[in-house]
Structure formats: C-alpha cells, structure tokens
Amino acid sequence: MSLLIPLYVHPAEDPAAWHRLITRAARTWAVVLNPASGPGHVPDPAFAAAADALRTAGARLLGYVDTDYGARDPAQITADLRRHQEWYAIDGCFLDQVTAGPHGLPACRRLVRSVRRLGASTVVLNPGVHPAPGYARLADLTVTFEGHWSTYVSAFNRPSWTSRQPPERLCHLVYGVPELLVPLAVRTARERGAAVCGPVTGEPPNPWSRLTPALTATDR
C-alpha cells in the first residue's frame, strides 16, 4: 500500500488525526501540507510543529499550491512554493487544479521546470482526470482521478496510455468511500494501474478533512 495523504484540517481542530498521521508517517508516500489553500500569508506555528514532527517521523512533505487550471500567474505559484519551503521545510509540491489538455502542456512543463529549479525534489500534478499523456512524464506522480466513490465505481475509464506508465507514478484520490469499502478502494486503484492512492470517507465541501482509514488499517 502506498498512500498520498492530503489532510486539510488544522492541527488544533483535529489533533488526534494529526497524531495518528505522525505515528504512521513512515508508511505514507507523502503528506500534503495545506495551511490556507496554500502556505498562507504568515507562518502557522501549529503547522510548523506538525511538519517538523512528520519530517522527524520519516514523512515526505509536499506543499499545496493551486494553479487554477493554468490561469494563475506562475510568479504567484513559485512565491507560494518559497513560503512553503521557508516556513515548513517541504520536500516538494502538490500542484493542484492542473490543466489536462494538450494546449496546457507547454506551460505546465515550464512550471514544473521552475519549481524543480527552486528545489522541489518531488512534484505531484493533480489534474484530477486522465490528462494528455505528456503530463505524466513531467512529474514524479500524477493524480489521474479525483472524485467520489460512486463515480469511481460506475464511470471510471482508463485510457490505453496509462498501461504503459509505471503504476508508482499514478495516483487515484477517492472520497466518499464507505469505511468498510476502503480496502476495496485500495485494491481497485492497484487493479486500475495506480500504485498510489488516497481513499477517504469524507464528503464535500472538504472531504480531505478526515484521515484515511487505510492508514490505520495497516496495523491489522
């Protein structure tokens, strides 16, 4: 099992979830830090403490950065990355709402080159759907599905190019998974060619406010 963990809840709001995550940090593929839909405008001591504890426990840390499907100024994106690096000592970045069509590929390529030059050793792209094949070659990990469990089981289509990709470079993020079916969601991701996944039981507007039961299931 390889789990990508976006936990979008403040450590003071759900300290128990953060404690469980820290105690199992070494079992994660990476943890996405998202203090304020990005790094925010000032450092958050609670997130800094959580980041330090996660790092000590062996986690790879990614800073959340929104690209707004290519509409956001690249300078704002790199500024967010720098704040994540300065305040939380992240290892890389989780670029959210990335374009998926061929038209956006050149700009995305330039962006990935920019963040790597700034020291992002791990880059995750999240178009949330299967993008044009070239995107997967840019990143260490590409999220090719983000959506509800009901959609995942009824309307998932896997393009042929994904079968030629190493499974460890593809990820499925699935929310609204009934807790008893979380192990099934993990197996389904593997069967669909994604070695990394993040099944959670939460629902919109913020399904990522809950820690995935798949992380604690590894104790069984």
N, C-alpha and C positions, 0 to 999 in steps of 0.2 A: 504494500500500500504506500502511495506517495501522495501526500496531502498538501495542497495550497490552502493557506488559512487567511482569508480576509475576515478579520474580526473588527467590525465597525461599531464599537461601543466603547465609551470612555472607561478607563480602568477604575475610576471612582464609582461608576454606575453599576458595574458588574465585576467586582474584584475577584469573585470566585471563578468566573470564566477565565480571567487572565492568569490566575494562579494555576488552574488546570493546564492551560496552554504552556505556561513556563515549565511546569514539571514534565511535560511531554514534548518540549521544544525540539529535542534531537530527532524526533520521529517525523518531523514535518519536512516538506520540500522547501517551503519558505513561508514566512508570515508577512502579510501586507499591513503596514502601519498607515493609518488614515486619521490623524487627529482632527481635521476640519475640512473634509473634502479636498485633502492635500495637507501640506505641513502647517497651514495656518499662517498668521502674521507674527506671532510671537511663540517662543518655545513653551511647550506644555510640560511642566515638571513630572506629572503623572505618566505621560507617555515616554518621557526620557528615562524614568526609572524602569518602566516596563521593557523598553528597548534594551537597556543595559542588562536586565535580568535574562531576557531572551537570548541575547548575544552570549552571555556567560554560560547559558544552558545549551548552547550549540546551534541556535537557530540562524538561518539566513534571513536577513531583514530587507524588505523591499518598501520603498516609499511610494505611496499612492499619488499619481499625477494624472489629472484629467486632460485629455487632448481635444475634447469636444468635436470629435469626428473631423479633425483637421482644421477646424475654424479658429482654434486658439493660437495666439502668437507664440511661435517657438521660443522666443525670449522669455515669456512667462513660464513656459514649461521648464526650461533649464534653470530659471530662478527658483522654482519650486524644488527641483532636484537639489540645488545647492543648499537650500534651507534644510531639507531632509538630511543631507549629509552633515551639515554643521551641527544641527540640534539633536539628531537621533543616530548618527553614525551608521546609516543604512548601507547595505552592500550593493543595492541595485534599485531598479524602479519597476513599478507596475503601471504601465501606460494604459489608462482606461479609455473607453469610447474611441477606439482607433478606427479609422476608415477601413473598409473591407474590399472596395472595388479597385480595379486596376488603375483608375485615374489617380487614386491617392497614394499609390505605391512609391513614386519618386520622393514625395515629401516625407513619407514615413521612413524611407531609407535614410534621408538626410537627418531626420530627427534621431533615429537610433544611433547613427554615427556621432552625433553631437553629444548624446548622453553617455556614450561609451568613452568619448574623449574626456568627459568630466569625471570619469572614474567609476561609472556604473558597470560593475563586473557581471551582473545578471540583469537581463532585460526581458520583461514579460509584456507581450502585446495582448490586449483584450478587445478584439472587435465584437466578441460575443456571438459570432456566427462564423461559418467557414468562409474565410476571405479568399481572394485570389491567391493562387499557390505561392507567389513570390514572397508574401508576408512571412510565411513560416521560416524562410531562410534568413530572415533578418534577426530573429530573436532567439533567446535560449528556450523560451516557452511561449506558445500561442494558445490563447483560450478560444476554442472553436465552437463552444456552446456556453451560453449563459442564459438560463431561463428556468421556468417552472417544471417540476417533475412531470406534470400532466402532459406538457409539450414534449418533454424528453422521451416519454414512453410512447407517444402517439404520432409525433410529427418530425422525428429526427431523420435527417437524410445525410448520408456520409458520401461526399464526392470521392471519386476514384483516386485523386492525387494524395489523399491522406494515407492511403495504404502504403505509399512509398516513403512516408515520413517515419522516423524513429518514434515509437509511442511515447518515449520520455520527453518529447518536445511538444506534445499536445496535451491540453487540459480541458476538462469539462467542469463548469461550475453550475450546480443544480440546486435550486431552492424549493421549498415546499415539499420536501421529501418526508413522507410519514416515517416516524422514528424507527419502526420495525423494518422498514424497507431500505434503510441507509446501507446495510451491507450489500443489498441487491444493486443499489445505485453505484457502489464502488465496482462491483463485478461488471456491471453494464458498461461503465466507462472503459474498463480494460478490454472488453469484447469489441468495443467500437473504436479501438485503436488509441485511446488516451491513457497513458500510464499515470498521469497526474489528475487528481480530481478534488472537488470540494463540495460534497453534498451536505446541505444544511436543512433543518426543519423549519426555519423561519419563513415568513411571508412578507411581501411588500407592505409598506414602502421601504423597509430596511431589513431584508431577510438575513443580512450578514451581521446582525447584532447578536446572533447566537453562535456559540461554538459548535462545530460539527460533532455529533455523537461518534463519528467514525474514528476520531482521535482517541477517545476513551475506550472504544471497543477493542483497541489493540492490546488492552490489558487482559482480555478474556482468552 
